[in-house]
Amino acid sequence: MKINPILSNSTNTQANLSNKIISVYSKSAGTEVYHNNSQCTERNNIESENIVRGTGGLRLCSHCKALNVLNKEK
């Protein structure tokens, strides 16, 4: 089951973040990375029951990292 990107509609003025993509990782065994880009196919393939918010102390997914660079260049 695919998931939609997780968005935060926070009105937190301190962070001034609205519609920011939340970092997530899978609680499935063998997970080594977290995701922070809604265009990442690996992120979008995590089954909803396995999604955990945060980084989990894991390294950033290489696909997310590449997508983040591409999005900054636009």
PyMOL Python script that loads the backbone (N, CA, C, O; Angstrom):
from pymol import cmd

cmd.read_pdbstr("""\
ATOM      1  N   MET A   1       0.840  -1.173   0.000  1.00  0.00           N
ATOM      2  CA  MET A   1       0.000   0.000   0.000  1.00  0.00           C
ATOM      3  C   MET A   1       0.885   1.236   0.000  1.00  0.00           C
ATOM      4  O   MET A   1       1.790   1.355   0.826  1.00  0.00           O
ATOM      5  N   LYS A   2       0.629   2.156  -0.920  1.00  0.00           N
ATOM      6  CA  LYS A   2       1.392   3.397  -0.990  1.00  0.00           C
ATOM      7  C   LYS A   2       0.759   4.438  -0.084  1.00  0.00           C
ATOM      8  O   LYS A   2      -0.441   4.401   0.187  1.00  0.00           O
ATOM      9  N   ILE A   3       1.585   5.365   0.378  1.00  0.00           N
ATOM     10  CA  ILE A   3       1.087   6.435   1.234  1.00  0.00           C
ATOM     11  C   ILE A   3       1.218   7.765   0.530  1.00  0.00           C
ATOM     12  O   ILE A   3       2.018   7.916  -0.394  1.00  0.00           O
ATOM     13  N   ASN A   4       0.441   8.712   0.963  1.00  0.00           N
ATOM     14  CA  ASN A   4       0.601  10.081   0.507  1.00  0.00           C
ATOM     15  C   ASN A   4       1.679  10.731   1.354  1.00  0.00           C
ATOM     16  O   ASN A   4       1.906  10.309   2.488  1.00  0.00           O
ATOM     17  N   PRO A   5       2.347  11.746   0.832  1.00  0.00           N
ATOM     18  CA  PRO A   5       3.355  12.428   1.650  1.00  0.00           C
ATOM     19  C   PRO A   5       2.726  12.938   2.940  1.00  0.00           C
ATOM     20  O   PRO A   5       1.579  13.385   2.952  1.00  0.00           O
ATOM     21  N   ILE A   6       3.473  12.866   3.999  1.00  0.00           N
ATOM     22  CA  ILE A   6       3.002  13.365   5.280  1.00  0.00           C
ATOM     23  C   ILE A   6       3.372  14.831   5.364  1.00  0.00           C
ATOM     24  O   ILE A   6       4.542  15.195   5.246  1.00  0.00           O
ATOM     25  N   LEU A   7       2.379  15.663   5.568  1.00  0.00           N
ATOM     26  CA  LEU A   7       2.608  17.099   5.639  1.00  0.00           C
ATOM     27  C   LEU A   7       2.285  17.603   7.024  1.00  0.00           C
ATOM     28  O   LEU A   7       1.412  17.070   7.709  1.00  0.00           O
ATOM     29  N   SER A   8       2.984  18.617   7.422  1.00  0.00           N
ATOM     30  CA  SER A   8       2.687  19.286   8.679  1.00  0.00           C
ATOM     31  C   SER A   8       2.081  20.636   8.353  1.00  0.00           C
ATOM     32  O   SER A   8       2.699  21.439   7.652  1.00  0.00           O
ATOM     33  N   ASN A   9       0.899  20.897   8.843  1.00  0.00           N
ATOM     34  CA  ASN A   9       0.265  22.193   8.639  1.00  0.00           C
ATOM     35  C   ASN A   9       0.439  23.039   9.878  1.00  0.00           C
ATOM     36  O   ASN A   9      -0.481  23.745  10.291  1.00  0.00           O
ATOM     37  N   SER A  10       1.598  22.973  10.463  1.00  0.00           N
ATOM     38  CA  SER A  10       1.902  23.660  11.706  1.00  0.00           C
ATOM     39  C   SER A  10       1.794  25.168  11.547  1.00  0.00           C
ATOM     40  O   SER A  10       2.159  25.733  10.516  1.00  0.00           O
ATOM     41  N   THR A  11       1.285  25.801  12.590  1.00  0.00           N
ATOM     42  CA  THR A  11       1.260  27.255  12.616  1.00  0.00           C
ATOM     43  C   THR A  11       2.332  27.767  13.571  1.00  0.00           C
ATOM     44  O   THR A  11       2.247  28.899  14.046  1.00  0.00           O
ATOM     45  N   ASN A  12       3.323  26.959  13.851  1.00  0.00           N
ATOM     46  CA  ASN A  12       4.413  27.294  14.753  1.00  0.00           C
ATOM     47  C   ASN A  12       5.188  28.476  14.177  1.00  0.00           C
ATOM     48  O   ASN A  12       5.926  28.331  13.203  1.00  0.00           O
ATOM     49  N   THR A  13       5.014  29.650  14.790  1.00  0.00           N
ATOM     50  CA  THR A  13       5.683  30.843  14.272  1.00  0.00           C
ATOM     51  C   THR A  13       7.173  30.837  14.577  1.00  0.00           C
ATOM     52  O   THR A  13       7.958  31.475  13.875  1.00  0.00           O
ATOM     53  N   GLN A  14       7.562  30.118  15.622  1.00  0.00           N
ATOM     54  CA  GLN A  14       8.988  30.052  15.955  1.00  0.00           C
ATOM     55  C   GLN A  14       9.765  29.408  14.819  1.00  0.00           C
ATOM     56  O   GLN A  14      10.803  29.925  14.406  1.00  0.00           O
ATOM     57  N   ALA A  15       9.277  28.293  14.314  1.00  0.00           N
ATOM     58  CA  ALA A  15       9.959  27.597  13.232  1.00  0.00           C
ATOM     59  C   ALA A  15       9.531  28.140  11.870  1.00  0.00           C
ATOM     60  O   ALA A  15      10.237  27.965  10.877  1.00  0.00           O
ATOM     61  N   ASN A  16       8.351  28.810  11.828  1.00  0.00           N
ATOM     62  CA  ASN A  16       7.817  29.359  10.591  1.00  0.00           C
ATOM     63  C   ASN A  16       7.759  28.300   9.501  1.00  0.00           C
ATOM     64  O   ASN A  16       8.187  28.542   8.372  1.00  0.00           O
ATOM     65  N   LEU A  17       7.238  27.147   9.829  1.00  0.00           N
ATOM     66  CA  LEU A  17       7.152  26.039   8.886  1.00  0.00           C
ATOM     67  C   LEU A  17       5.688  25.744   8.587  1.00  0.00           C
ATOM     68  O   LEU A  17       4.924  25.414   9.494  1.00  0.00           O
ATOM     69  N   SER A  18       5.294  25.858   7.329  1.00  0.00           N
ATOM     70  CA  SER A  18       3.952  25.451   6.953  1.00  0.00           C
ATOM     71  C   SER A  18       4.068  24.545   5.737  1.00  0.00           C
ATOM     72  O   SER A  18       4.827  24.817   4.807  1.00  0.00           O
ATOM     73  N   ASN A  19       3.309  23.475   5.764  1.00  0.00           N
ATOM     74  CA  ASN A  19       3.330  22.474   4.703  1.00  0.00           C
ATOM     75  C   ASN A  19       4.730  21.891   4.474  1.00  0.00           C
ATOM     76  O   ASN A  19       5.099  21.586   3.340  1.00  0.00           O
ATOM     77  N   LYS A  20       5.488  21.741   5.528  1.00  0.00           N
ATOM     78  CA  LYS A  20       6.821  21.148   5.442  1.00  0.00           C
ATOM     79  C   LYS A  20       6.687  19.629   5.469  1.00  0.00           C
ATOM     80  O   LYS A  20       5.898  19.091   6.246  1.00  0.00           O
ATOM     81  N   ILE A  21       7.436  18.945   4.642  1.00  0.00           N
ATOM     82  CA  ILE A  21       7.429  17.494   4.637  1.00  0.00           C
ATOM     83  C   ILE A  21       8.085  16.995   5.917  1.00  0.00           C
ATOM     84  O   ILE A  21       9.173  17.439   6.281  1.00  0.00           O
ATOM     85  N   ILE A  22       7.430  16.090   6.581  1.00  0.00           N
ATOM     86  CA  ILE A  22       7.927  15.521   7.824  1.00  0.00           C
ATOM     87  C   ILE A  22       8.861  14.352   7.508  1.00  0.00           C
ATOM     88  O   ILE A  22       8.571  13.545   6.625  1.00  0.00           O
ATOM     89  N   SER A  23       9.966  14.264   8.219  1.00  0.00           N
ATOM     90  CA  SER A  23      10.874  13.132   8.063  1.00  0.00           C
ATOM     91  C   SER A  23      10.211  11.878   8.628  1.00  0.00           C
ATOM     92  O   SER A  23       9.584  11.911   9.687  1.00  0.00           O
ATOM     93  N   VAL A  24      10.362  10.778   7.903  1.00  0.00           N
ATOM     94  CA  VAL A  24       9.801   9.500   8.334  1.00  0.00           C
ATOM     95  C   VAL A  24      10.782   8.379   8.019  1.00  0.00           C
ATOM     96  O   VAL A  24      11.677   8.518   7.186  1.00  0.00           O
ATOM     97  N   TYR A  25      10.582   7.261   8.716  1.00  0.00           N
ATOM     98  CA  TYR A  25      11.316   6.048   8.405  1.00  0.00           C
ATOM     99  C   TYR A  25      10.396   4.865   8.634  1.00  0.00           C
ATOM    100  O   TYR A  25       9.326   5.007   9.225  1.00  0.00           O
ATOM    101  N   SER A  26      10.807   3.712   8.172  1.00  0.00           N
ATOM    102  CA  SER A  26      10.001   2.511   8.332  1.00  0.00           C
ATOM    103  C   SER A  26      10.449   1.769   9.579  1.00  0.00           C
ATOM    104  O   SER A  26      11.643   1.673   9.864  1.00  0.00           O
ATOM    105  N   LYS A  27       9.474   1.242  10.324  1.00  0.00           N
ATOM    106  CA  LYS A  27       9.824   0.445  11.501  1.00  0.00           C
ATOM    107  C   LYS A  27      10.070  -1.014  11.135  1.00  0.00           C
ATOM    108  O   LYS A  27      10.250  -1.851  12.019  1.00  0.00           O
ATOM    109  N   SER A  28      10.081  -1.325   9.846  1.00  0.00           N
ATOM    110  CA  SER A  28      10.382  -2.684   9.389  1.00  0.00           C
ATOM    111  C   SER A  28      11.833  -3.027   9.691  1.00  0.00           C
ATOM    112  O   SER A  28      12.701  -2.155   9.686  1.00  0.00           O
ATOM    113  N   ALA A  29      12.085  -4.294   9.951  1.00  0.00           N
ATOM    114  CA  ALA A  29      13.449  -4.758  10.227  1.00  0.00           C
ATOM    115  C   ALA A  29      14.359  -4.428   9.045  1.00  0.00           C
ATOM    116  O   ALA A  29      13.955  -4.546   7.889  1.00  0.00           O
ATOM    117  N   GLY A  30      15.559  -4.024   9.340  1.00  0.00           N
ATOM    118  CA  GLY A  30      16.546  -3.745   8.304  1.00  0.00           C
ATOM    119  C   GLY A  30      16.519  -2.331   7.768  1.00  0.00           C
ATOM    120  O   GLY A  30      17.266  -2.007   6.845  1.00  0.00           O
ATOM    121  N   THR A  31      15.676  -1.487   8.327  1.00  0.00           N
ATOM    122  CA  THR A  31      15.617  -0.093   7.873  1.00  0.00           C
ATOM    123  C   THR A  31      16.914   0.620   8.219  1.00  0.00           C
ATOM    124  O   THR A  31      17.364   0.581   9.364  1.00  0.00           O
ATOM    125  N   GLU A  32      17.516   1.272   7.226  1.00  0.00           N
ATOM    126  CA  GLU A  32      18.793   1.942   7.429  1.00  0.00           C
ATOM    127  C   GLU A  32      18.742   3.434   7.151  1.00  0.00           C
ATOM    128  O   GLU A  32      19.713   4.140   7.422  1.00  0.00           O
ATOM    129  N   VAL A  33      17.622   3.934   6.613  1.00  0.00           N
ATOM    130  CA  VAL A  33      17.543   5.332   6.210  1.00  0.00           C
ATOM    131  C   VAL A  33      16.209   5.959   6.604  1.00  0.00           C
ATOM    132  O   VAL A  33      15.216   5.267   6.828  1.00  0.00           O
ATOM    133  N   TYR A  34      16.214   7.294   6.682  1.00  0.00           N
ATOM    134  CA  TYR A  34      14.965   8.037   6.830  1.00  0.00           C
ATOM    135  C   TYR A  34      14.741   8.827   5.547  1.00  0.00           C
ATOM    136  O   TYR A  34      15.653   8.983   4.735  1.00  0.00           O
ATOM    137  N   HIS A  35      13.522   9.324   5.372  1.00  0.00           N
ATOM    138  CA  HIS A  35      13.129  10.021   4.153  1.00  0.00           C
ATOM    139  C   HIS A  35      12.559  11.386   4.498  1.00  0.00           C
ATOM    140  O   HIS A  35      11.858  11.539   5.499  1.00  0.00           O
ATOM    141  N   ASN A  36      12.863  12.393   3.655  1.00  0.00           N
ATOM    142  CA  ASN A  36      12.317  13.732   3.879  1.00  0.00           C
ATOM    143  C   ASN A  36      11.899  14.427   2.586  1.00  0.00           C
ATOM    144  O   ASN A  36      11.800  15.653   2.540  1.00  0.00           O
ATOM    145  N   ASN A  37      11.655  13.643   1.537  1.00  0.00           N
ATOM    146  CA  ASN A  37      11.233  14.213   0.268  1.00  0.00           C
ATOM    147  C   ASN A  37      10.009  13.452  -0.233  1.00  0.00           C
ATOM    148  O   ASN A  37      10.047  12.230  -0.379  1.00  0.00           O
ATOM    149  N   SER A  38       8.922  14.180  -0.495  1.00  0.00           N
ATOM    150  CA  SER A  38       7.661  13.547  -0.896  1.00  0.00           C
ATOM    151  C   SER A  38       7.728  12.906  -2.276  1.00  0.00           C
ATOM    152  O   SER A  38       6.846  12.123  -2.630  1.00  0.00           O
ATOM    153  N   GLN A  39       8.749  13.219  -3.058  1.00  0.00           N
ATOM    154  CA  GLN A  39       8.898  12.634  -4.389  1.00  0.00           C
ATOM    155  C   GLN A  39       9.679  11.325  -4.369  1.00  0.00           C
ATOM    156  O   GLN A  39       9.819  10.678  -5.407  1.00  0.00           O
ATOM    157  N   CYS A  40      10.180  10.933  -3.228  1.00  0.00           N
ATOM    158  CA  CYS A  40      10.984   9.716  -3.117  1.00  0.00           C
ATOM    159  C   CYS A  40      10.080   8.482  -3.223  1.00  0.00           C
ATOM    160  O   CYS A  40       9.152   8.310  -2.433  1.00  0.00           O
ATOM    161  N   THR A  41      10.362   7.639  -4.197  1.00  0.00           N
ATOM    162  CA  THR A  41       9.540   6.442  -4.388  1.00  0.00           C
ATOM    163  C   THR A  41       9.686   5.471  -3.223  1.00  0.00           C
ATOM    164  O   THR A  41       8.729   4.786  -2.864  1.00  0.00           O
ATOM    165  N   GLU A  42      10.865   5.406  -2.637  1.00  0.00           N
ATOM    166  CA  GLU A  42      11.053   4.524  -1.483  1.00  0.00           C
ATOM    167  C   GLU A  42      10.192   4.988  -0.316  1.00  0.00           C
ATOM    168  O   GLU A  42       9.558   4.170   0.350  1.00  0.00           O
ATOM    169  N   ARG A  43      10.163   6.281  -0.065  1.00  0.00           N
ATOM    170  CA  ARG A  43       9.321   6.836   1.001  1.00  0.00           C
ATOM    171  C   ARG A  43       7.856   6.514   0.737  1.00  0.00           C
ATOM    172  O   ARG A  43       7.133   6.086   1.637  1.00  0.00           O
ATOM    173  N   ASN A  44       7.431   6.722  -0.490  1.00  0.00           N
ATOM    174  CA  ASN A  44       6.028   6.533  -0.829  1.00  0.00           C
ATOM    175  C   ASN A  44       5.611   5.066  -0.869  1.00  0.00           C
ATOM    176  O   ASN A  44       4.419   4.768  -0.930  1.00  0.00           O
ATOM    177  N   ASN A  45       6.561   4.160  -0.837  1.00  0.00           N
ATOM    178  CA  ASN A  45       6.247   2.732  -0.815  1.00  0.00           C
ATOM    179  C   ASN A  45       6.217   2.140   0.590  1.00  0.00           C
ATOM    180  O   ASN A  45       5.944   0.950   0.748  1.00  0.00           O
ATOM    181  N   ILE A  46       6.490   2.941   1.606  1.00  0.00           N
ATOM    182  CA  ILE A  46       6.409   2.443   2.982  1.00  0.00           C
ATOM    183  C   ILE A  46       4.942   2.224   3.317  1.00  0.00           C
ATOM    184  O   ILE A  46       4.119   3.121   3.131  1.00  0.00           O
ATOM    185  N   GLU A  47       4.619   1.057   3.803  1.00  0.00           N
ATOM    186  CA  GLU A  47       3.235   0.768   4.169  1.00  0.00           C
ATOM    187  C   GLU A  47       2.850   1.602   5.383  1.00  0.00           C
ATOM    188  O   GLU A  47       3.650   1.787   6.300  1.00  0.00           O
ATOM    189  N   SER A  48       1.632   2.098   5.379  1.00  0.00           N
ATOM    190  CA  SER A  48       1.189   3.051   6.396  1.00  0.00           C
ATOM    191  C   SER A  48       1.369   2.538   7.823  1.00  0.00           C
ATOM    192  O   SER A  48       1.664   3.325   8.723  1.00  0.00           O
ATOM    193  N   GLU A  49       1.201   1.253   8.043  1.00  0.00           N
ATOM    194  CA  GLU A  49       1.351   0.718   9.398  1.00  0.00           C
ATOM    195  C   GLU A  49       2.809   0.666   9.861  1.00  0.00           C
ATOM    196  O   GLU A  49       3.077   0.424  11.038  1.00  0.00           O
ATOM    197  N   ASN A  50       3.743   0.889   8.949  1.00  0.00           N
ATOM    198  CA  ASN A  50       5.167   0.845   9.289  1.00  0.00           C
ATOM    199  C   ASN A  50       5.814   2.227   9.377  1.00  0.00           C
ATOM    200  O   ASN A  50       7.015   2.323   9.630  1.00  0.00           O
ATOM    201  N   ILE A  51       5.048   3.292   9.175  1.00  0.00           N
ATOM    202  CA  ILE A  51       5.599   4.640   9.170  1.00  0.00           C
ATOM    203  C   ILE A  51       5.807   5.155  10.589  1.00  0.00           C
ATOM    204  O   ILE A  51       4.924   5.062  11.441  1.00  0.00           O
ATOM    205  N   VAL A  52       7.007   5.704  10.819  1.00  0.00           N
ATOM    206  CA  VAL A  52       7.333   6.348  12.093  1.00  0.00           C
ATOM    207  C   VAL A  52       7.852   7.744  11.755  1.00  0.00           C
ATOM    208  O   VAL A  52       8.714   7.895  10.889  1.00  0.00           O
ATOM    209  N   ARG A  53       7.326   8.766  12.439  1.00  0.00           N
ATOM    210  CA  ARG A  53       7.817  10.135  12.231  1.00  0.00           C
ATOM    211  C   ARG A  53       9.185  10.317  12.864  1.00  0.00           C
ATOM    212  O   ARG A  53       9.469   9.760  13.924  1.00  0.00           O
ATOM    213  N   GLY A  54      10.023  11.093  12.212  1.00  0.00           N
ATOM    214  CA  GLY A  54      11.349  11.396  12.729  1.00  0.00           C
ATOM    215  C   GLY A  54      12.434  10.758  11.883  1.00  0.00           C
ATOM    216  O   GLY A  54      12.173  10.181  10.827  1.00  0.00           O
ATOM    217  N   THR A  55      13.660  10.879  12.377  1.00  0.00           N
ATOM    218  CA  THR A  55      14.810  10.339  11.643  1.00  0.00           C
ATOM    219  C   THR A  55      15.281   9.011  12.219  1.00  0.00           C
ATOM    220  O   THR A  55      15.977   8.253  11.542  1.00  0.00           O
ATOM    221  N   GLY A  56      14.914   8.725  13.449  1.00  0.00           N
ATOM    222  CA  GLY A  56      15.323   7.474  14.081  1.00  0.00           C
ATOM    223  C   GLY A  56      16.823   7.334  14.233  1.00  0.00           C
ATOM    224  O   GLY A  56      17.325   6.234  14.468  1.00  0.00           O
ATOM    225  N   GLY A  57      17.554   8.455  14.100  1.00  0.00           N
ATOM    226  CA  GLY A  57      19.010   8.384  14.179  1.00  0.00           C
ATOM    227  C   GLY A  57      19.634   7.735  12.952  1.00  0.00           C
ATOM    228  O   GLY A  57      20.808   7.364  12.966  1.00  0.00           O
ATOM    229  N   LEU A  58      18.847   7.602  11.894  1.00  0.00           N
ATOM    230  CA  LEU A  58      19.313   6.962  10.660  1.00  0.00           C
ATOM    231  C   LEU A  58      19.883   8.004   9.705  1.00  0.00           C
ATOM    232  O   LEU A  58      19.691   9.203   9.907  1.00  0.00           O
ATOM    233  N   ARG A  59      20.572   7.559   8.681  1.00  0.00           N
ATOM    234  CA  ARG A  59      21.107   8.476   7.668  1.00  0.00           C
ATOM    235  C   ARG A  59      20.013   8.786   6.648  1.00  0.00           C
ATOM    236  O   ARG A  59      19.060   8.021   6.499  1.00  0.00           O
ATOM    237  N   LEU A  60      20.155   9.903   5.952  1.00  0.00           N
ATOM    238  CA  LEU A  60      19.194  10.320   4.946  1.00  0.00           C
ATOM    239  C   LEU A  60      19.274   9.405   3.723  1.00  0.00           C
ATOM    240  O   LEU A  60      20.364   9.058   3.269  1.00  0.00           O
ATOM    241  N   CYS A  61      18.139   9.028   3.209  1.00  0.00           N
ATOM    242  CA  CYS A  61      18.030   8.216   1.997  1.00  0.00           C
ATOM    243  C   CYS A  61      18.750   8.913   0.838  1.00  0.00           C
ATOM    244  O   CYS A  61      18.607  10.123   0.663  1.00  0.00           O
ATOM    245  N   SER A  62      19.505   8.174   0.062  1.00  0.00           N
ATOM    246  CA  SER A  62      20.255   8.769  -1.051  1.00  0.00           C
ATOM    247  C   SER A  62      19.329   9.350  -2.115  1.00  0.00           C
ATOM    248  O   SER A  62      19.673  10.347  -2.750  1.00  0.00           O
ATOM    249  N   HIS A  63      18.164   8.746  -2.320  1.00  0.00           N
ATOM    250  CA  HIS A  63      17.211   9.292  -3.296  1.00  0.00           C
ATOM    251  C   HIS A  63      16.658  10.623  -2.810  1.00  0.00           C
ATOM    252  O   HIS A  63      16.538  11.568  -3.590  1.00  0.00           O
ATOM    253  N   CYS A  64      16.320  10.704  -1.525  1.00  0.00           N
ATOM    254  CA  CYS A  64      15.832  11.966  -0.956  1.00  0.00           C
ATOM    255  C   CYS A  64      16.905  13.040  -1.074  1.00  0.00           C
ATOM    256  O   CYS A  64      16.617  14.181  -1.437  1.00  0.00           O
ATOM    257  N   LYS A  65      18.130  12.673  -0.770  1.00  0.00           N
ATOM    258  CA  LYS A  65      19.239  13.633  -0.821  1.00  0.00           C
ATOM    259  C   LYS A  65      19.391  14.199  -2.239  1.00  0.00           C
ATOM    260  O   LYS A  65      19.548  15.407  -2.413  1.00  0.00           O
ATOM    261  N   ALA A  66      19.344  13.326  -3.243  1.00  0.00           N
ATOM    262  CA  ALA A  66      19.475  13.765  -4.631  1.00  0.00           C
ATOM    263  C   ALA A  66      18.289  14.638  -5.041  1.00  0.00           C
ATOM    264  O   ALA A  66      18.470  15.652  -5.715  1.00  0.00           O
ATOM    265  N   LEU A  67      17.077  14.249  -4.638  1.00  0.00           N
ATOM    266  CA  LEU A  67      15.888  15.041  -4.956  1.00  0.00           C
ATOM    267  C   LEU A  67      15.938  16.408  -4.283  1.00  0.00           C
ATOM    268  O   LEU A  67      15.525  17.406  -4.872  1.00  0.00           O
ATOM    269  N   ASN A  68      16.439  16.457  -3.057  1.00  0.00           N
ATOM    270  CA  ASN A  68      16.562  17.730  -2.343  1.00  0.00           C
ATOM    271  C   ASN A  68      17.501  18.671  -3.081  1.00  0.00           C
ATOM    272  O   ASN A  68      17.222  19.865  -3.188  1.00  0.00           O
ATOM    273  N   VAL A  69      18.603  18.149  -3.589  1.00  0.00           N
ATOM    274  CA  VAL A  69      19.565  18.959  -4.354  1.00  0.00           C
ATOM    275  C   VAL A  69      18.911  19.471  -5.637  1.00  0.00           C
ATOM    276  O   VAL A  69      19.038  20.646  -5.978  1.00  0.00           O
ATOM    277  N   LEU A  70      18.209  18.578  -6.346  1.00  0.00           N
ATOM    278  CA  LEU A  70      17.550  18.973  -7.596  1.00  0.00           C
ATOM    279  C   LEU A  70      16.502  20.050  -7.343  1.00  0.00           C
ATOM    280  O   LEU A  70      16.382  20.992  -8.126  1.00  0.00           O
ATOM    281  N   ASN A  71      15.746  19.922  -6.262  1.00  0.00           N
ATOM    282  CA  ASN A  71      14.700  20.898  -5.966  1.00  0.00           C
ATOM    283  C   ASN A  71      15.282  22.259  -5.599  1.00  0.00           C
ATOM    284  O   ASN A  71      14.661  23.286  -5.873  1.00  0.00           O
ATOM    285  N   LYS A  72      16.463  22.286  -4.983  1.00  0.00           N
ATOM    286  CA  LYS A  72      17.105  23.559  -4.636  1.00  0.00           C
ATOM    287  C   LYS A  72      17.643  24.261  -5.885  1.00  0.00           C
ATOM    288  O   LYS A  72      17.751  25.487  -5.913  1.00  0.00           O
ATOM    289  N   GLU A  73      17.980  23.483  -6.915  1.00  0.00           N
ATOM    290  CA  GLU A  73      18.542  24.058  -8.131  1.00  0.00           C
ATOM    291  C   GLU A  73      17.488  24.700  -9.017  1.00  0.00           C
ATOM    292  O   GLU A  73      17.829  25.458  -9.925  1.00  0.00           O
ATOM    293  N   LYS A  74      16.228  24.416  -8.776  1.00  0.00           N
ATOM    294  CA  LYS A  74      15.144  24.969  -9.619  1.00  0.00           C
ATOM    295  C   LYS A  74      14.859  26.405  -9.258  1.00  0.00           C
ATOM    296  O   LYS A  74      13.984  27.031  -9.857  1.00  0.00           O
TER     297      LYS A  74
END
""", "prot")
cmd.dss("prot")
cmd.show_as("cartoon", "prot")
cmd.util.cbc("prot")
cmd.orient("prot")
